[in-house]
Amino acid sequence: MLSVVDLLEAGTLDLDVAAFLMARISRGASFMVGARPGGAGKTTVMCALLNLVPPGCELIAATPAAVRAAAHDGSPKQQCLVCHEIGAGPYFSYLWGADLRAYCALSEKDRTLATNLHADDLDEARTQVCVENGVPAEHFNAFHVALFLRVRGGFTKERRWIEKVYVADDKGPHLLAFDKRGGTRFAATEDPAYLEQCRAFLKNALETDVRTIEATRAEVVRFLEAEGPAVGHSR
């Protein structure tokens, strides 16, 4: 498994993108990672970003049974339910149909959600989730961050990068926040001081020997406990 620092070194993330994602996810934002081809790195990126969830947030595989349990648990908890992929295959923590609708509805229980899917852009993701699976638009919009990968090159020279990032606030529609090709950069509506803290943290991590997900998580927790804001959804 690769860490956020590994992805920075590989060029999958640039520093501004990584800082933006850290600022959002460390405040409890739900997120999805999309790319149409298999092997594009969706799961790798999703798992690396899970290193950035708030301290004390419990990661739970979003099996149908776990989703049902969370739906009936009314107590406030810091939980991130991880759907390994939005898909109809008979694989562990893949969700589709009624199970996917129940999973997405957990946003109303103030649970954080993280997933990936075979979609190259927001419209494809929305069609797959809302049209093919009947997930209400407000539950789709509760994925506060949606990012989409591109992959180019042959087997030994593959290059991956995050091409677009969309954000949604207060369950409103997603807006384009970053487009690598189009030159769109992140809006100034973010908390600039905290964004700069996250950027400085990641830049420093690149200059050290922190690389594994275990070491990265330990450093992230130390940073968030010392300097991070109170935990709460970034909307």
N, C-alpha and C positions, 0 to 999 in steps of 0.2 A: 504494500500500500504506500502511496505517495502522500507527502504532506503539502501544505500550501507553499512552504519554502521550496520544495522540489519543483512544484508547478511554476513558481516564479523563475527558478533557474532554467527550466525547460522552455520558457516563453509562452506557456499556455495561459498564464496570467501575467499582466503587467502590474506594476506597483500601484497605480491609481485604481485599477479594477479590484485588486486584492484588498486594498484599504477600504474601498466602498463596501465590498461584500462583508468584510470583517465588521465594519461599523454597523451594518444592518443586522447581520446574523447574531452578533454578540448581544444585541438588544432583543433577541427573540423572534426575528423575522422568519416566517416560513419561506421555503424556496423550492424551485424545481429547476432541473438541468435538462436541456433538450439537445438532441442531435439525431437526425434520421438514420444514418448508417450504424450498424453494429460495430463495436470496437472503436468508436470515436472518442471514448474516454469519459462518457457520462457518469458512470459509477465511480470512476477514479476521482473526478472533480467533486461529486456529491460527498464522497467519504472524506476527502480532504477538507471540505468546507464544514463538515460536521465537527471538526476540531475547534470551530469558532463559536459554538453555542455557549450560552451563559454558564458560569460555574454552577455545579449542582444540578444541571439539567440532565435528566435521565434519558438515554437513548433506548428506544424500544422498537423492535422489528414489527412492522405493521401487518401482522397476520390478521385474517378475519376475526379470530378469537380475541386478539389484543385490541382490535378496533372496537369490538362489542364491549369489552371490559372497560375501555376508556370512555365509551359513550354512556355507560351506566354509573360511572364514578363521578360524583358531583363535587368531590373535594378539590380544592385548588392545588395543582401540582405543576412543577416544572418538568415537563415531558416533551420530548421530540419523537414523534412516531415516524419511522423511516420506512417508506414503501420502496422496496428494492427496484421496482419498475412498475409503471402503469402499463399493464399488458394482460392479455387473456391466457397466457401460458400457464401450465400447471407447475409453477415454480414457487419456491418459498418467498413469501412476502411480495408476490405479484398480485395486483388488485385490478379488478374490472367489474363493470356492472354495478350491482347493488352494493358489493363490498367497497368499491371505489367511492360510491356516493356516501356511504357511511363514514369512510375515512375522511373525505373532504369536509363533511359536516362537523368534524371534530374541531374545526376552527372556531365554531361557536362555543366550544368548551374551553377556549383559551389554550388549546394545545398547539405546539409548534409542529409543523409538518415539513418533511423533506422527501423529495422523490426525483426520479428522472423518467424520461419517456422518449420515444422515437418521433421527434418533431424538430424541424429545422428553424421554425420561427413561431411567434406567438399565435398567429392565426391557425397554424396547424395544431398547436397544442390545445387551443381553445376548442377547435372542431373535435379533436379526439376526446377531450374530457367532457365538454358540455353537450355536444351534439350526439356523439356515438354512445356516451355513457349517461347522459341525462343529469350531469352535475349542474346545480344552479350557478348562474353567473357570479353571484356574490361569494360562493364558496371557491370558485376558481380564482376570483380576484383576491381572496384571502391568502393566496401565495404571493407574499409581498415582493418577492424577487423571482424573476424568470430569466435565466441566462441560456444562451444557445452557442454551441460549439461548432467549429469547422475543422475539418481534417483534410490535408492535402499531402500528396507524395506517395511513393511506393512503400513496400513493406519495411525496408531498411532505412528509409528517409522520410518517414511520416512526420508531419508537423501539425500540431493541434493548437488552436487558440480560441479564446472566447471572443466571438464576433459582436454579439448584441446582449445588452442587459436591459430588462424592463423592470419598472417598479410600480407598485400600487399602494396607495395609502387609504386607510379608513374604508377598505373594501370598494374603493372606486376603481375605474378602469385602469389598466396598466398603461404607463407612459414610457416611451423610449428614453432611457437614461444614458446609454452608451452604445455607439456604433463605430466599430473599428474602421470600417471602410468609409463610412459617411462623415467621420470626424466629430460626431456628437459626443460631447463629454458630459460628465455628471453635473446635474443642476446644482445651483448654489443653495438649494433649499436644505441640504444636509447640514448637520451640526458641524461647522468648519473646524472647531477646536478638537472635537473628538475624532473627526476624520483624519486630522493631522497627527493625532496621537497614534491612531492605528497605522498610518503610513510610516511613522517613525519606528514603531515597534517592528513592522515587517522588514523595513530597510535594515535595522539592526540585526534581525534574525538572519538575513542574507549574509551578513558579515561575520557570523559566528559559525559554529559547527552544528547548530540545531538543524536536524533534517528529518528524523523519524517522526511518525505521528505521535508516539508516546512523548518524546522530548518536546515536540511542538505544542502538544496539548498542555503539558506542564508549564511551559512558558506563557501560553495564552491565559491560563488560569491565574498565574501570578500577576500578569499585566491587568487583567480585568478586575481582580480583587483589589489591586492597588490604585488603579487609575480609572477603571471603567465606570460608566453610569449605572444607576439602579436598573435592575433587570425589568424589561417591559417591552412589549411589541413596538418595533419601529415602524410607524405608519405614515 
